[in-house]
Amino acid sequence: MGQPRAARRRGGGSGRPAKKASAKYGVFLSHSSRDAWLARVIKEKIEAAVAGARVWLDEMSLGGGEEVTVSLRAGIHRAEEVVVIVSNDSVKSQWVAWEIGMAAGDGKRLTPLLNNIDHDAMAPLRGVKSYELNLFDRFLLELKRRVEKHRRG
């Protein structure tokens, strides 16, 4: 038989992959570097309020010497949702526009969070439901629902 008795009991020899615990719901947080403090606060609030959410934030997820575009692409690809902090600085950021394009091309859900700016300020996000930061609690409630739905499969 080759397998220990405990492994056989758990289905280790059945030829079927073992059922794994539900994966975390990945959130890629896109922002201008000038909004880094706000991005860190949003990351902390999401992870504290939404069990099962894992937030990818460039300054905390990138290591020294990593190629930025490769890491960003991987972070977006692993995420279920891309949350974009839309501010006067991010609308001028080529990186934020690039991340939105990558997310759209990957078919990811895009969720704009508006920081003292009009909902249609960033062309690629026009027509996408957005949240004012003043309504961040409503965003968190809806994110919790999506995470729970993701967990249930």
C-alpha positions as CSV (number, residue, x, y, z in Angstrom):
1,M,0.0,0.0,0.0
2,G,2.8,2.5,0.7
3,Q,0.7,5.0,2.5
4,P,0.4,5.3,6.3
5,R,-3.1,4.2,7.6
6,A,-4.0,7.8,8.6
7,A,-3.3,9.1,5.0
8,R,-5.6,6.4,3.6
9,R,-8.4,7.3,6.0
10,R,-8.3,10.9,4.9
11,G,-8.7,10.0,1.2
12,G,-5.0,10.4,0.4
13,G,-5.0,7.3,-1.9
14,S,-8.3,7.8,-3.6
15,G,-6.8,9.6,-6.7
16,R,-8.9,12.6,-5.9
17,P,-7.3,15.9,-4.8
18,A,-7.8,16.5,-1.1
19,K,-10.3,19.2,-0.4
20,K,-8.4,22.3,0.7
21,A,-9.6,25.0,3.1
22,S,-11.2,27.9,1.3
23,A,-8.7,30.4,0.0
24,K,-8.5,34.0,1.1
25,Y,-10.3,36.6,-1.0
26,G,-7.6,38.7,-2.6
27,V,-7.9,42.5,-2.8
28,F,-5.3,44.4,-4.9
29,L,-5.2,48.0,-3.6
30,S,-4.2,50.4,-6.4
31,H,-3.2,53.9,-5.4
32,S,-0.9,56.8,-6.1
33,S,2.3,56.8,-4.0
34,R,1.1,60.2,-2.7
35,D,-1.8,58.3,-1.2
36,A,0.3,55.7,0.5
37,W,-0.7,56.6,4.1
38,L,-4.4,56.4,3.1
39,A,-3.8,53.1,1.3
40,R,-2.1,51.6,4.5
41,V,-5.1,52.7,6.6
42,I,-7.6,51.2,4.1
43,K,-5.6,47.9,4.0
44,E,-5.7,47.7,7.9
45,K,-9.4,48.5,8.0
46,I,-10.3,45.9,5.4
47,E,-8.2,43.2,7.0
48,A,-9.6,44.0,10.5
49,A,-13.2,44.2,9.4
50,V,-13.4,41.5,6.7
51,A,-12.5,38.0,7.8
52,G,-11.0,36.1,4.9
53,A,-9.7,39.2,3.0
54,R,-6.1,39.5,2.1
55,V,-5.0,42.9,0.8
56,W,-2.0,43.3,-1.7
57,L,-0.3,46.6,-1.2
58,D,2.8,47.4,-3.2
59,E,5.0,48.8,-0.4
60,M,4.2,45.8,1.8
61,S,4.1,43.1,-0.9
62,L,7.1,44.0,-3.0
63,G,10.6,43.0,-2.0
64,G,13.8,44.7,-2.8
65,G,15.2,43.9,-6.3
66,E,11.9,42.6,-7.6
67,E,10.8,43.7,-11.1
68,V,7.8,46.0,-10.4
69,T,5.6,45.2,-13.4
70,V,6.0,41.4,-12.9
71,S,5.1,41.8,-9.2
72,L,2.1,44.1,-9.9
73,R,0.8,41.7,-12.6
74,A,1.1,38.8,-10.3
75,G,-0.7,40.7,-7.5
76,I,-3.5,41.6,-9.8
77,H,-3.8,38.1,-11.3
78,R,-4.1,36.5,-7.8
79,A,-6.7,39.0,-6.6
80,E,-10.4,38.6,-6.9
81,E,-11.0,42.4,-6.8
82,V,-9.0,45.5,-7.5
83,V,-9.9,48.5,-5.3
84,V,-8.7,51.8,-6.7
85,I,-8.2,54.9,-4.5
86,V,-9.2,57.6,-6.9
87,S,-7.8,61.0,-5.9
88,N,-6.4,64.1,-7.6
89,D,-3.0,62.4,-7.5
90,S,-4.1,58.9,-8.8
91,V,-5.8,60.4,-11.8
92,K,-2.4,61.7,-12.9
93,S,-0.6,58.4,-12.1
94,Q,0.5,56.3,-15.1
95,W,0.9,53.3,-12.7
96,V,-2.7,53.5,-11.5
97,A,-3.9,53.7,-15.1
98,W,-1.6,50.7,-15.9
99,E,-3.0,48.7,-13.0
100,I,-6.6,49.5,-14.0
101,G,-5.8,48.3,-17.6
102,M,-4.2,45.1,-16.3
103,A,-7.2,44.4,-14.0
104,A,-9.7,45.1,-16.7
105,G,-7.8,42.9,-19.2
106,D,-7.8,40.1,-16.5
107,G,-11.5,40.4,-16.0
108,K,-11.2,41.5,-12.4
109,R,-13.9,43.4,-10.5
110,L,-12.9,47.1,-10.2
111,T,-14.1,49.1,-7.2
112,P,-13.3,52.8,-7.0
113,L,-13.0,54.5,-3.7
114,L,-13.3,58.3,-4.2
115,N,-11.1,60.6,-2.1
116,N,-12.5,64.1,-2.5
117,I,-13.0,63.7,-6.3
118,D,-15.9,63.3,-8.7
119,H,-17.0,59.8,-9.7
120,D,-16.1,60.3,-13.3
121,A,-12.7,61.8,-12.8
122,M,-10.8,58.8,-14.1
123,A,-11.9,57.8,-17.6
124,P,-11.4,54.0,-17.4
125,L,-13.7,53.9,-14.3
126,R,-16.6,55.9,-15.7
127,G,-19.7,53.8,-15.4
128,V,-18.4,51.7,-12.5
129,K,-20.2,51.9,-9.2
130,S,-17.9,53.8,-6.8
131,Y,-17.9,54.6,-3.1
132,E,-17.1,57.9,-1.5
133,L,-14.6,57.4,1.4
134,N,-17.3,58.9,3.6
135,L,-19.3,55.7,2.8
136,F,-16.4,53.3,3.5
137,D,-18.5,51.3,6.0
138,R,-21.0,50.5,3.2
139,F,-18.1,49.4,1.0
140,L,-16.9,47.1,3.8
141,L,-20.4,45.6,4.2
142,E,-20.6,44.8,0.5
143,L,-17.0,43.5,0.5
144,K,-17.9,41.1,3.4
145,R,-20.8,39.8,1.3
146,R,-18.5,39.1,-1.7
147,V,-15.9,37.4,0.6
148,E,-18.6,35.2,2.1
149,K,-19.9,34.3,-1.3
150,H,-16.4,33.5,-2.5
151,R,-15.9,31.2,0.6
152,R,-19.1,29.3,-0.1
153,G,-17.9,28.8,-3.7
